[in-house]
């Protein structure tokens, strides 16, 4: 199998606070990932239908995970994610604490995408 580079991965960042989504996307953009941003559930679903998304980074409060069963999901959260939510998300790849910083986010993203 050929190893892919960061620039070959599409990551969707979903958060209802635009500055948070932009901040996370900027961290990933600076490392060469191709990012898309959505600020609500409907826009996120539309982007996933239109683009080949490899990873969705989503705010824990956004009820979207069940709609994206075939996508890898990384949750961001200020507090502990409820166990029942974790059990429902069979495609959950990880959890990153907010506020998100590059030193925490990038190793998790690279591990999930097997870089």
Short mmCIF file of the C-alpha atoms (twelve columns), coordinates in Angstrom:
data_MODEL
# 
_entry.id   MODEL 
# 
loop_
_atom_site.group_PDB 
_atom_site.id 
_atom_site.type_symbol 
_atom_site.label_atom_id 
_atom_site.label_alt_id 
_atom_site.label_comp_id 
_atom_site.label_asym_id 
_atom_site.label_seq_id 
_atom_site.Cartn_x 
_atom_site.Cartn_y 
_atom_site.Cartn_z 
_atom_site.pdbx_PDB_model_num 
ATOM 1   C CA . UNK A 1   0.000   0.000  0.000  1 
ATOM 2   C CA . UNK A 2   1.308   3.451  -0.949 1 
ATOM 3   C CA . UNK A 3   1.540   5.951  1.898  1 
ATOM 4   C CA . UNK A 4   -0.555  9.055  1.374  1 
ATOM 5   C CA . UNK A 5   0.639   12.551 2.266  1 
ATOM 6   C CA . UNK A 6   -1.339  15.071 4.302  1 
ATOM 7   C CA . UNK A 7   -2.290  16.960 1.132  1 
ATOM 8   C CA . UNK A 8   -4.154  13.881 -0.127 1 
ATOM 9   C CA . UNK A 9   -6.586  13.854 2.817  1 
ATOM 10  C CA . UNK A 10  -9.827  15.818 3.041  1 
ATOM 11  C CA . UNK A 11  -10.937 16.779 6.546  1 
ATOM 12  C CA . UNK A 12  -14.293 18.323 7.419  1 
ATOM 13  C CA . UNK A 13  -14.413 20.448 10.578 1 
ATOM 14  C CA . UNK A 14  -17.891 20.931 12.066 1 
ATOM 15  C CA . UNK A 15  -18.553 23.372 14.889 1 
ATOM 16  C CA . UNK A 16  -21.369 25.844 15.466 1 
ATOM 17  C CA . UNK A 17  -18.790 28.423 16.567 1 
ATOM 18  C CA . UNK A 18  -17.131 29.564 13.322 1 
ATOM 19  C CA . UNK A 19  -13.967 30.779 15.074 1 
ATOM 20  C CA . UNK A 20  -13.451 27.300 16.554 1 
ATOM 21  C CA . UNK A 21  -13.945 25.600 13.182 1 
ATOM 22  C CA . UNK A 22  -11.612 28.081 11.494 1 
ATOM 23  C CA . UNK A 23  -8.983  27.592 14.216 1 
ATOM 24  C CA . UNK A 24  -8.990  23.811 13.856 1 
ATOM 25  C CA . UNK A 25  -9.016  24.040 10.049 1 
ATOM 26  C CA . UNK A 26  -6.066  26.466 10.151 1 
ATOM 27  C CA . UNK A 27  -4.003  24.024 12.225 1 
ATOM 28  C CA . UNK A 28  -4.671  21.326 9.630  1 
ATOM 29  C CA . UNK A 29  -4.215  23.647 6.629  1 
ATOM 30  C CA . UNK A 30  -0.790  24.648 7.952  1 
ATOM 31  C CA . UNK A 31  0.210   20.966 7.857  1 
ATOM 32  C CA . UNK A 32  -1.010  20.514 4.283  1 
ATOM 33  C CA . UNK A 33  -4.399  18.876 4.836  1 
ATOM 34  C CA . UNK A 34  -7.296  19.943 2.606  1 
ATOM 35  C CA . UNK A 35  -10.029 21.201 4.922  1 
ATOM 36  C CA . UNK A 36  -13.687 22.099 4.673  1 
ATOM 37  C CA . UNK A 37  -15.748 23.857 7.331  1 
ATOM 38  C CA . UNK A 38  -19.386 23.548 8.291  1 
ATOM 39  C CA . UNK A 39  -21.212 25.370 11.052 1 
ATOM 40  C CA . UNK A 40  -24.349 23.230 11.182 1 
ATOM 41  C CA . UNK A 41  -25.598 19.704 10.594 1 
ATOM 42  C CA . UNK A 42  -27.179 20.290 7.177  1 
ATOM 43  C CA . UNK A 43  -24.089 21.938 5.684  1 
ATOM 44  C CA . UNK A 44  -21.902 19.138 7.061  1 
ATOM 45  C CA . UNK A 45  -24.077 16.472 5.444  1 
ATOM 46  C CA . UNK A 46  -24.064 18.355 2.144  1 
ATOM 47  C CA . UNK A 47  -20.267 18.646 2.114  1 
ATOM 48  C CA . UNK A 48  -19.922 14.935 2.909  1 
ATOM 49  C CA . UNK A 49  -22.202 14.099 0.000  1 
ATOM 50  C CA . UNK A 50  -20.301 16.362 -2.425 1 
ATOM 51  C CA . UNK A 51  -16.685 15.719 -1.394 1 
ATOM 52  C CA . UNK A 52  -14.619 12.674 -0.550 1 
ATOM 53  C CA . UNK A 53  -14.100 13.304 3.162  1 
ATOM 54  C CA . UNK A 54  -11.555 11.110 4.965  1 
ATOM 55  C CA . UNK A 55  -12.160 12.436 8.481  1 
ATOM 56  C CA . UNK A 56  -14.845 14.506 10.188 1 
ATOM 57  C CA . UNK A 57  -13.818 16.529 13.230 1 
ATOM 58  C CA . UNK A 58  -17.000 17.413 15.031 1 
ATOM 59  C CA . UNK A 59  -18.064 19.243 18.162 1 
ATOM 60  C CA . UNK A 60  -19.472 16.772 20.686 1 
ATOM 61  C CA . UNK A 61  -22.734 18.698 20.961 1 
ATOM 62  C CA . UNK A 62  -23.470 18.386 17.230 1 
ATOM 63  C CA . UNK A 63  -25.771 15.441 16.592 1 
ATOM 64  C CA . UNK A 64  -24.277 14.309 13.340 1 
ATOM 65  C CA . UNK A 65  -22.304 11.163 13.965 1 
ATOM 66  C CA . UNK A 66  -25.139 8.781  13.224 1 
ATOM 67  C CA . UNK A 67  -25.552 10.393 9.775  1 
ATOM 68  C CA . UNK A 68  -21.954 9.685  8.833  1 
ATOM 69  C CA . UNK A 69  -21.660 5.985  9.528  1 
ATOM 70  C CA . UNK A 70  -19.025 5.424  6.832  1 
ATOM 71  C CA . UNK A 71  -16.805 8.355  7.882  1 
ATOM 72  C CA . UNK A 72  -14.130 8.345  10.558 1 
ATOM 73  C CA . UNK A 73  -15.126 10.772 13.303 1 
ATOM 74  C CA . UNK A 74  -12.989 12.678 15.766 1 
ATOM 75  C CA . UNK A 75  -14.929 14.470 18.509 1 
ATOM 76  C CA . UNK A 76  -13.879 17.728 20.162 1 
ATOM 77  C CA . UNK A 77  -15.279 18.537 23.594 1 
ATOM 78  C CA . UNK A 78  -14.723 20.745 26.643 1 
ATOM 79  C CA . UNK A 79  -15.999 18.035 28.958 1 
ATOM 80  C CA . UNK A 80  -16.128 14.265 29.103 1 
ATOM 81  C CA . UNK A 81  -18.173 12.719 26.301 1 
ATOM 82  C CA . UNK A 82  -21.074 10.614 27.631 1 
ATOM 83  C CA . UNK A 83  -20.414 6.870  27.387 1 
ATOM 84  C CA . UNK A 84  -23.752 6.245  25.669 1 
ATOM 85  C CA . UNK A 85  -22.740 8.624  22.871 1 
ATOM 86  C CA . UNK A 86  -19.400 6.855  22.465 1 
ATOM 87  C CA . UNK A 87  -21.176 3.492  22.214 1 
ATOM 88  C CA . UNK A 88  -23.543 4.826  19.507 1 
ATOM 89  C CA . UNK A 89  -20.674 6.030  17.333 1 
ATOM 90  C CA . UNK A 90  -19.171 2.863  15.917 1 
ATOM 91  C CA . UNK A 91  -16.928 4.959  13.660 1 
ATOM 92  C CA . UNK A 92  -15.518 7.112  16.479 1 
ATOM 93  C CA . UNK A 93  -11.766 7.374  15.954 1 
ATOM 94  C CA . UNK A 94  -10.879 9.570  18.919 1 
ATOM 95  C CA . UNK A 95  -11.630 12.489 21.212 1 
ATOM 96  C CA . UNK A 96  -9.660  15.727 21.541 1 
ATOM 97  C CA . UNK A 97  -10.203 18.156 24.413 1 
ATOM 98  C CA . UNK A 98  -11.119 21.771 23.726 1 
ATOM 99  C CA . UNK A 99  -9.629  24.255 23.402 1 
ATOM 100 C CA . UNK A 100 -7.904  22.360 20.612 1 
ATOM 101 C CA . UNK A 101 -4.213  22.968 20.058 1 
ATOM 102 C CA . UNK A 102 -1.878  21.693 17.367 1 
ATOM 103 C CA . UNK A 103 0.275   19.602 19.716 1 
ATOM 104 C CA . UNK A 104 -2.736  17.563 20.774 1 
ATOM 105 C CA . UNK A 105 -4.684  17.502 17.513 1 
ATOM 106 C CA . UNK A 106 -2.058  16.628 14.914 1 
ATOM 107 C CA . UNK A 107 -0.792  13.344 16.426 1 
ATOM 108 C CA . UNK A 108 -4.373  12.102 16.800 1 
ATOM 109 C CA . UNK A 109 -5.308  13.065 13.225 1 
ATOM 110 C CA . UNK A 110 -2.171  11.439 11.815 1 
ATOM 111 C CA . UNK A 111 -2.807  8.263  13.819 1 
ATOM 112 C CA . UNK A 112 -6.440  8.065  12.645 1 
ATOM 113 C CA . UNK A 113 -5.390  8.605  9.026  1 
ATOM 114 C CA . UNK A 114 -2.404  6.258  9.475  1 
ATOM 115 C CA . UNK A 115 0.248   8.807  8.508  1 
# 
